[in-house]
Amino acid sequence: MDYVKQVTTPAQRRPFVALPQMEDDKETLILSRETHSFILMNRYPYNAGHLLVLPYREVPDLEDLSEDELLCFSKTTLKAK
């Protein structure tokens, strides 16, 4: 289990920033890329079919997204449904 053996600390790992920068969507499990957000299959899901919808820009709260980012995030969430 490679993720258990990682030597970086949780503060150093930023997978949701790094994954969209990679070019291989199949390897990174990115299902869809939109203008300001993307849909990602959960590599370690709690339930079968569990998906993540994430904005490209890392913010502490959804309220910190711009109106365009929030609209895109909402539409992407509906697309993932």
Secondary structure, 3 states (H helix, E strand, C coil): CHHHHCCCCCCCCCHHHHHHHCCCHHHHCEEEECCCEEEEECCCCCCCCCEEEEECCCCCCHHHCCHHHHHHHHHHHHHHC
